[in-house]
Amino acid sequence: MTERATSHTLDGNAAAGLFTEIFGIDVSAVSVTCGECKGSAAFAEQSAFVAGPGTVLRCRGCDHVLARVVETPREVWLDVSGSASWRFPLPDSKAVDSQQPGQ
């Protein structure tokens, strides 16, 4: 990582509240795959930068920007174009229901 990244880096938990508001569920356990290096890690394990004009989530492996959020008085702007995928775990009861035949 660059000197800039290591001197101001927080873990993804620092950004989880904002992303949880956007998605409506706790994102800490969401698996985020980097669009650059293809490494996957839980949202909470990624690097977060929250002191700028927006919030930035970076890959813990290669420092690539995974997601950005900027809030203005009228809207929220979300960019996840640096991510290859986001995998959201299903609640246990829903995962079991989906495995039953005929449903």
N, C-alpha and C positions, 0 to 999 in steps of 0.2 A: 504494500500500500504506500501511497505517497505520504510525505510529511503532513500535508494538509489533512489527509484523511485520518491519520492516527491521532493528531492533536485535538480534534473536535468530535471524534466519533463516539456515538452512543450505540447501544444495541437496539434492535428493532422495537423493543418494548416502548422506547421513547416516542415512537411514531404510531404505535398500535391504537391508541385512543382515537386519533383522527381518522385512520383507515377503518376502524370499527364503526365509527359514526357513518361513514360513507356506505359501507357494505351491509351494515345492520347486524353483523355478528362479530364475535371476537376473532380477530385475524392472527393472533399470536401463533397458533398452530398451523396456519395455512402454509403449505409448501410452495415456495416461490423458486422457479427455475430461471436462471439467468439466460438472457438472449445471446450473450457473448460467449461465455465459457461453458454454458449448459450445466453448471453446477447447481444443485438443489439444496435448499436449507429452509428451515422454518422461518417465517416472517420475523419472529423474535430474535433469531440468530443473525439476521442481516445487519448491516451498518446503517445507522440513521443519523441524519443531519437535520436539526429542527430550529437552528438559530437564524436561518436566512429568511428571505421574504416568502419562502415556501418550505415544505418538508420534502426531503429527498431520502429515498431508500436505495442503498447501494449493495451490490453483491459482496459478500464477505470474502469471496475467493479472489476476484479480479478487480474489484472496485468500480465495476460498470454500473451506470445508473439503471435501476430496475423500475422505479416509479417516482413520480413527483406529484405533489398536491399543492395548489395555491388557492387560498381563499381570498375573495374580494368581497366588498359589501353586498354584491348582488348575486354571486355565483361561486361554485367550487369547481376548479379545473383539475382533472385527474388524467395523468399520462402514465400508462403502464407499458408503453411500447418497447422498453428495454428488457422486458420479461418475455421468456418463451412461453411460460404457463404459470397459472396459480391453481393449486389443487386444494379445494375446500373439503375438509372431512365432514361426513354426514353424522348427525347425531346417532347414537347407538340404535335406538328404536327404529329409525328410518332405514338404516343400513340392513337391519334384520328383516324388516318388512319387504324390502326390495328383493331379497333372496328367496322369498316364498313363491312357489309356482302359482300361476293363475291370478296374480295381482299386478 
